[in-house]
Amino acid sequence: MAEIIVIGSGIGGLSSAMLLAGDGHDATVLERDPAAPPGEPEQAWEGWGRRGVGQFRMLHLFLPRFRALLESELPEAAKAIEAAGALRFNAVAGAPTSVTGGAREGDDDFEAITGRRPVVEAALAGTAESTPGLRIRRGVAVAALRTGTEAVPGVPHVTGVVTEDGEELAADLVVDATGRRSPLPRWLKAIGAGACEEELDDSGFVYYGRHFRSSDGSVPPMMSGLLSHYGSVSILTLPADHGTWGVGIIGSGGDAELRNLRHVDRWEAALNRFPLVAHWADAEPIDDGVAVMAKIEDRIRHTVVDGRPVATGVVTVADSWACTNPSLGRGASMALLHALELRDLLRRQGTDDPAGLAMAWDEATRAAVEPLYRSTLHYDRHRLAEVDAAIKGKAYEPDDVAWEMTRALQFGSMQDPDLFRGFLRVVGLLSTPDEVFAQPGMADKVISVGAGWRDEEVFGPTRQELVELVA
């Protein structure tokens, strides 16, 4: 059993620490934000500050894959989230029979358990606090990595961390779960490590989001998908806990004509012109104004370069490893899946061979989680290009079969029960697009039923009408 330090207490950090402690490791979570989560959900929403998490109060959705993994591997955490009021939501059960074709065996797979980020994270943190072998230290910021005898000549070996207060903490393994803003490259440079292999770019999207609450504890009826595209913008309508939900308008970060969406009156005027989603704003707002999130990074980072680790004794998980535009809601599911891969790797080989562990972690990450990142990035790059084309009044013609099939599946999902479930499997991160298209007859049905996706009617304003509304 190993002494493990996890830096960061977000979804990825807490999941990693609970899984590792559950296997008998001695896990310590170091969190720079000092405030502990309140015990009541509304206190978590109203008063819990997490300045280290830029998206903390933005819209969130926890997918069916997250629910399935949580119930299987961290059942106490699943119970705590539900006890905190998280909503169990099944897109199949909530859709009309004309779309679903009626109930089928396996439809339970599509159930999600979801809520506002502060409520869900507070419940996870409460479970972590009571996990044997796990300790959370809040208000402790890491300043540097501690090093010791090299396991590979010329490659620094991390043996713990140094806090900003000068405290040295030893560990057999350091897990970087500090999220999108991970300072790992700076820490590695300070100990003489080589540069990580990194791809980095602005995702190009901007979010304008608000949260609402109903008077009777219900959520609005679904008349479109959770994420719907309308030319140069997309709209998110995400149910959450305690009769609350979030609504987000997503556009291009370079779309100056829509920047007035940051003002409540312009945001409301715009949303009101989309008849399938306008009713989601017919309720009490529960946040101050419009929350704006921009300059979102698409970034993936590998600590093995040219077949050689840049350092040993330290690994990255979740958003510290890779992050992208969050509109597909995949971050928490990928974080939990990544944490499970780390637990399983340590079961197989432990920490006694630091170099072998570093290489094996890179291999496991590339095999199990990176394909999900690449799939998300592929979708986002095409969607942004489609948005930019719509701004210019042009058709988007990328000559990419994978994009054509994805959009055809999305369009056909409202017309065929098999395509509907196939699309939800992709959306819920239960299957990859390739796995769905490989089902007998599925690809042919996508082509035939979804062929008219380019001619789909847009239930909303034209681009010029939208610009005038926002102006």
TIDRENVO-857869 format. One record per residue (C-alpha): residue number from 1; y, z, x; residue in one letter. Coordinates in steps of 0.5 Angstrom, whole numbers. Last residue first. Layout:
<recs>
REC   pos   north      up    east   code
REC   NUM       Y       Z       X      A
...
</recs>
This chain:
<recs>
REC   pos   north      up    east   code
REC   471      89     -60     -56      A
REC   470      82     -58     -58      V
REC   469      83     -62     -65      L
REC   468      86     -68     -62      E
REC   467      80     -68     -56      V
REC   466      75     -67     -62      L
REC   465      77     -73     -66      E
REC   464      78     -77     -60      Q
REC   463      70     -76     -58      R
REC   462      68     -77     -65      T
REC   461      67     -71     -69      P
REC   460      60     -68     -71      G
REC   459      54     -70     -74      F
REC   458      52     -75     -69      V
REC   457      47     -80     -72      E
REC   456      41     -82     -68      E
REC   455      41     -89     -65      D
REC   454      40     -88     -58      R
REC   453      34     -83     -60      W
REC   452      31     -89     -64      G
REC   451      24     -90     -60      A
REC   450      22     -83     -62      G
REC   449      17     -84     -67      V
REC   448      13     -90     -63      S
REC   447      15     -88     -56      I
REC   446      13     -81     -57      V
REC   445       7     -82     -61      K
REC   444       4     -87     -55      D
REC   443       6     -81     -50      A
REC   442       2     -76     -55      M
REC   441      -4     -80     -56      G
REC   440      -9     -75     -52      P
REC   439      -5     -70     -49      Q
REC   438      -2     -72     -42      A
REC   437       5     -72     -45      F
REC   436       5     -65     -46      V
REC   435       3     -63     -39      E
REC   434       8     -68     -36      D
REC   433      13     -65     -40      P
REC   432      11     -58     -37      T
REC   431       8     -53     -42      S
REC   430      10     -46     -44      L
REC   429      17     -46     -42      L
REC   428      19     -45     -49      G
REC   427      23     -52     -49      V
REC   426      17     -55     -46      V
REC   425      12     -52     -51      R
REC   424      18     -53     -57      L
REC   423      18     -61     -55      F
REC   422      10     -61     -56      G
REC   421      10     -57     -62      R
REC   420      15     -62     -66      F
REC   419      12     -68     -63      L
REC   418       6     -66     -66      D
REC   417       9     -64     -73      P
REC   416      13     -71     -73      D
REC   415      20     -73     -75      Q
REC   414      24     -67     -72      M
REC   413      21     -67     -66      S
REC   412      22     -75     -65      G
REC   411      29     -74     -62      F
REC   410      27     -69     -57      Q
REC   409      21     -73     -55      L
REC   408      25     -79     -55      A
REC   407      30     -75     -50      R
REC   406      25     -73     -46      T
REC   405      21     -80     -45      M
REC   404      28     -83     -44      E
REC   403      29     -78     -38      W
REC   402      22     -79     -35      A
REC   401      23     -87     -36      V
REC   400      29     -87     -32      D
REC   399      34     -93     -32      D
REC   398      40     -89     -33      P
REC   397      43     -93     -38      E
REC   396      49     -88     -41      Y
REC   395      53     -92     -46      A
REC   394      61     -91     -45      K
REC   393      66     -88     -48      G
REC   392      69     -85     -42      K
REC   391      68     -78     -44      I
REC   390      61     -80     -47      A
REC   389      59     -83     -40      A
REC   388      61     -76     -37      D
REC   387      57     -73     -42      V
REC   386      51     -77     -41      E
REC   385      52     -76     -33      A
REC   384      52     -68     -35      L
REC   383      45     -69     -39      R
REC   382      42     -73     -33      H
REC   381      43     -68     -28      R
REC   380      41     -62     -32      D
REC   379      35     -65     -34      Y
REC   378      33     -67     -27      H
REC   377      35     -60     -25      L
REC   376      31     -57     -30      T
REC   375      25     -61     -28      S
REC   374      26     -59     -21      R
REC   373      27     -51     -22      Y
REC   372      20     -52     -26      L
REC   371      17     -55     -20      P
REC   370      20     -50     -16      E
REC   369      16     -44     -19      V
REC   368       8     -45     -18      A
REC   367       7     -49     -12      A
REC   366      14     -49      -8      R
REC   365      14     -41      -9      T
REC   364       6     -40      -7      A
REC   363       8     -44      -1      E
REC   362      14     -41       1      D
REC   361      10     -34       0      W
REC   360       4     -36       4      A
REC   359       9     -38      10      M
REC   358      13     -31      10      A
REC   357       6     -27       9      L
REC   356       3     -31      15      G
REC   355       9     -29      19      A
REC   354       9     -22      17      P
REC   353       1     -20      18      D
REC   352       0     -13      16      D
REC   351       4     -14       9      T
REC   350      -1     -15       4      G
REC   349      -6     -21       4      Q
REC   348      -9     -22      -3      R
REC   347      -6     -17      -7      R
REC   346       1     -18      -4      L
REC   345       1     -25      -6      L
REC   344      -1     -23     -13      D
REC   343       5     -19     -14      R
REC   342      10     -24     -11      L
REC   341       7     -29     -16      E
REC   340       8     -24     -21      L
REC   339      15     -24     -19      A
REC   338      16     -31     -19      H
REC   337      14     -32     -26      L
REC   336      18     -26     -28      L
REC   335      24     -30     -25      A
REC   334      22     -36     -28      M
REC   333      22     -33     -35      S
REC   332      29     -30     -34      A
REC   331      32     -36     -32      G
REC   330      30     -41     -37      R
REC   329      35     -41     -42      G
REC   328      36     -48     -42      L
REC   327      44     -48     -42      S
REC   326      43     -43     -35      P
REC   325      45     -49     -31      N
REC   324      41     -48     -24      T
REC   323      39     -42     -20      C
REC   322      34     -42     -14      A
REC   321      32     -36      -9      W
REC   320      37     -31     -10      S
REC   319      36     -33     -18      D
REC   318      29     -31     -18      A
REC   317      26     -28     -12      V
REC   316      27     -28      -4      T
REC   315      23     -25       1      V
REC   314      24     -21       8      V
REC   313      19     -18      13      G
REC   312      20     -25      17      T
REC   311      26     -29      19      A
REC   310      27     -36      19      V
REC   309      20     -38      18      P
REC   308      17     -44      21      R
REC   307      14     -50      18      G
REC   306      20     -54      19      D
REC   305      24     -49      15      V
REC   304      21     -43      12      V
REC   303      27     -39       8      T
REC   302      28     -44       3      H
REC   301      34     -44      -2      R
REC   300      35     -48      -8      I
REC   299      42     -48     -11      R
REC   298      45     -51     -17      D
REC   297      52     -47     -18      E
REC   296      56     -45     -24      I
REC   295      63     -47     -23      K
REC   294      65     -45     -30      A
REC   293      63     -39     -35      M
REC   292      69     -38     -40      V
REC   291      68     -32     -45      A
REC   290      72     -34     -51      V
REC   289      76     -28     -54      G
REC   288      74     -21     -54      D
REC   287      67     -20     -56      D
REC   286      64     -18     -63      I
REC   285      66     -23     -67      P
REC   284      65     -22     -75      E
REC   283      62     -27     -79      A
REC   282      63     -35     -81      D
REC   281      62     -37     -73      A
REC   280      55     -39     -74      W
REC   279      57     -43     -81      H
REC   278      60     -49     -76      A
REC   277      53     -50     -73      V
REC   276      50     -56     -78      L
REC   275      57     -58     -80      P
REC   274      60     -59     -73      F
REC   273      68     -60     -75      R
REC   272      68     -52     -75      N
REC   271      66     -51     -68      L
REC   270      73     -55     -66      A
REC   269      78     -51     -70      A
REC   268      74     -44     -68      E
REC   267      75     -46     -61      W
REC   266      82     -48     -61      R
REC   265      84     -42     -65      D
REC   264      80     -38     -60      V
REC   263      83     -41     -54      H
REC   262      78     -42     -48      R
REC   261      77     -49     -52      L
REC   260      84     -51     -49      N
REC   259      80     -54     -43      R
REC   258      77     -60     -47      L
REC   257      82     -65     -45      E
REC   256      81     -63     -37      A
REC   255      73     -65     -38      D
REC   254      72     -64     -30      G
REC   253      67     -58     -32      G
REC   252      64     -62     -37      S
REC   251      62     -59     -43      G
REC   250      58     -53     -47      I
REC   249      60     -50     -53      I
REC   248      57     -43     -54      G
REC   247      55     -39     -60      V
REC   246      52     -32     -59      G
REC   245      48     -28     -64      W
REC   244      48     -21     -67      T
REC   243      44     -18     -73      G
REC   242      41     -12     -69      H
REC   241      39     -17     -63      D
REC   240      40     -24     -61      A
REC   239      40     -31     -65      P
REC   238      42     -37     -60      L
REC   237      46     -42     -63      T
REC   236      48     -47     -57      L
REC   235      53     -53     -57      I
REC   234      53     -59     -53      S
REC   233      59     -63     -51      V
REC   232      61     -70     -49      S
REC   231      56     -73     -55      G
REC   230      54     -68     -59      Y
REC   229      48     -65     -56      H
REC   228      44     -59     -59      S
REC   227      41     -53     -56      L
REC   226      38     -48     -61      L
REC   225      36     -54     -65      G
REC   224      39     -56     -72      S
REC   223      40     -53     -79      M
REC   222      38     -46     -77      M
REC   221      40     -40     -82      P
REC   220      45     -35     -80      P
REC   219      42     -28     -77      V
REC   218      41     -22     -81      S
REC   217      43     -15     -80      G
REC   216      47     -15     -87      D
REC   215      54     -15     -85      S
REC   214      53     -21     -79      S
REC   213      55     -20     -72      R
REC   212      58     -25     -67      F
REC   211      58     -27     -60      H
REC   210      63     -32     -57      R
REC   209      62     -37     -51      G
REC   208      66     -43     -48      Y
REC   207      61     -45     -42      Y
REC   206      63     -50     -37      V
REC   205      58     -55     -33      F
REC   204      58     -59     -27      G
REC   203      52     -56     -23      S
REC   202      57     -55     -17      D
REC   201      52     -57     -11      D
REC   200      47     -53      -6      L
REC   199      41     -55      -3      E
REC   198      39     -50       2      E
REC   197      34     -50       8      E
REC   196      36     -43      11      C
REC   195      40     -42      17      A
REC   194      36     -39      24      G
REC   193      36     -32      24      A
REC   192      41     -28      29      G
REC   191      41     -22      26      I
REC   190      48     -23      23      A
REC   189      46     -30      21      K
REC   188      41     -27      16      L
REC   187      45     -22      13      W
REC   186      50     -28      12      R
REC   185      45     -33       9      P
REC   184      42     -27       4      L
REC   183      49     -25       1      P
REC   182      46     -27      -6      S
REC   181      51     -29     -11      R
REC   180      46     -32     -16      R
REC   179      42     -26     -16      G
REC   178      41     -20     -11      T
REC   177      34     -20     -12      A
REC   176      32     -20      -4      D
REC   175      26     -17      -3      V
REC   174      25     -13       3      V
REC   173      18     -11       6      L
REC   172      15      -6      10      D
REC   171      21      -2       9      A
REC   170      26       3      13      A
REC   169      32       5      10      L
REC   168      38       6      15      E
REC   167      44       9      12      E
REC   166      51       7      14      G
REC   165      55       8       8      D
REC   164      55       0       7      E
REC   163      47       1       7      T
REC   162      43      -1      13      V
REC   161      36      -5      11      V
REC   160      29      -5      12      G
REC   159      24      -8      18      T
REC   158      26     -15      18      V
REC   157      23     -19      24      H
REC   156      28     -24      27      P
REC   155      24     -30      29      V
REC   154      25     -32      37      G
REC   153      17     -30      38      P
REC   152      14     -29      32      V
REC   151      12     -22      29      A
REC   150      19     -19      33      E
REC   149      20     -12      34      T
REC   148      25      -9      29      G
REC   147      31     -11      25      T
REC   146      35      -8      19      R
REC   145      39     -12      15      L
REC   144      46     -11      13      A
REC   143      51      -8       8      A
REC   142      47      -6       2      V
REC   141      51      -3      -3      A
REC   140      48       3      -6      V
REC   139      52       5     -13      G
REC   138      45       6     -16      R
REC   137      39       8     -13      R
REC   136      32       6     -17      I
REC   135      26       9     -15      R
REC   134      19       7     -17      L
REC   133      12      10     -15      G
REC   132      11      12     -23      P
REC   131      15       8     -28      T
REC   130      20      12     -32      S
REC   129      26       9     -29      E
REC   128      23       2     -29      A
REC   127      22       3     -37      T
REC   126      29       5     -38      G
REC   125      32      -1     -33      A
REC   124      28      -6     -38      L
REC   123      31      -3     -44      A
REC   122      38      -3     -41      A
REC   121      37     -11     -39      E
REC   120      35     -13     -46      V
REC   119      41      -9     -49      V
REC   118      46     -12     -43      P
REC   117      43     -19     -44      R
REC   116      44     -20     -52      R
REC   115      37     -20     -55      G
REC   114      30     -24     -55      T
REC   113      23     -23     -56      I
REC   112      20     -30     -57      A
REC   111      14     -33     -61      E
REC   110      12     -40     -60      F
REC   109       5     -38     -58      D
REC   108       4     -35     -65      D
REC   107       3     -42     -67      D
REC   106      -3     -43     -64      G
REC   105      -7     -44     -70      E
REC   104      -3     -48     -75      R
REC   103       2     -47     -80      A
REC   102       5     -53     -84      G
REC   101       7     -60     -83      G
REC   100      12     -57     -78      T
REC    99      18     -61     -80      V
REC    98      17     -62     -87      S
REC    97      14     -55     -87      T
REC    96      21     -53     -86      P
REC    95      23     -49     -79      A
REC    94      23     -41     -78      G
REC    93      16     -40     -77      A
REC    92      16     -46     -72      V
REC    91      22     -43     -68      A
REC    90      19     -36     -68      N
REC    89      24     -30     -67      F
REC    88      22     -23     -65      R
REC    87      29     -20     -65      L
REC    86      31     -14     -60      A
REC    85      32      -8     -63      G
REC    84      32      -3     -57      A
REC    83      24      -1     -59      A
REC    82      23      -9     -58      E
REC    81      25      -8     -51      I
REC    80      22      -2     -50      A
REC    79      15      -5     -53      K
REC    78      16     -11     -48      A
REC    77      17      -6     -42      A
REC    76      11      -2     -44      E
REC    75       7      -8     -44      P
REC    74       9     -11     -37      L
REC    73       3     -16     -35      E
REC    72       1     -19     -42      S
REC    71       7     -17     -46      E
REC    70      12     -19     -41      L
REC    69       8     -26     -39      L
REC    68       8     -28     -47      A
REC    67      15     -26     -48      R
REC    66      18     -29     -42      F
REC    65      14     -36     -44      R
REC    64      17     -35     -51      P
REC    63      24     -35     -48      L
REC    62      29     -30     -47      F
REC    61      36     -33     -49      L
REC    60      42     -31     -47      H
REC    59      50     -32     -48      L
REC    58      55     -29     -43      M
REC    57      56     -22     -42      R
REC    56      52     -21     -36      F
REC    55      54     -28     -33      Q
REC    54      58     -26     -27      G
REC    53      52     -20     -25      V
REC    52      55     -16     -20      G
REC    51      61     -14     -24      R
REC    50      55     -10     -29      R
REC    49      59      -5     -33      G
REC    48      56      -2     -39      W
REC    47      61       0     -44      G
REC    46      60      -4     -51      E
REC    45      54      -8     -50      W
REC    44      50      -2     -47      A
REC    43      53       3     -52      Q
REC    42      51      -2     -57      E
REC    41      44      -1     -55      P
REC    40      44       6     -54      E
REC    39      41      10     -48      G
REC    38      47       7     -43      P
REC    37      45       3     -37      P
REC    36      47       7     -30      A
REC    35      54       5     -27      A
REC    34      54       5     -20      P
REC    33      54      -3     -19      D
REC    32      51      -4     -12      R
REC    31      43      -3     -14      E
REC    30      38      -1      -9      L
REC    29      31      -1     -12      V
REC    28      26       3      -8      T
REC    27      18       1      -9      A
REC    26      12       5      -6      D
REC    25       7       0      -8      H
REC    24       1       2     -12      G
REC    23       0      -4     -16      D
REC    22       4      -2     -22      G
REC    21      10       0     -17      A
REC    20       9      -8     -15      L
REC    19      10     -10     -22      L
REC    18      15      -5     -24      M
REC    17      19      -7     -17      A
REC    16      19     -15     -19      S
REC    15      21     -14     -26      S
REC    14      27     -10     -24      L
REC    13      29     -15     -19      G
REC    12      28     -21     -23      G
REC    11      32     -18     -29      I
REC    10      37     -15     -25      G
REC     9      37      -9     -21      S
REC     8      38     -12     -14      G
REC     7      36     -11      -7      I
REC     6      28      -9      -8      V
REC     5      26      -5      -2      I
REC     4      18      -4      -1      I
REC     3      14       1       3      E
REC     2       7      -2       2      A
REC     1       0       0       0      M
</recs>
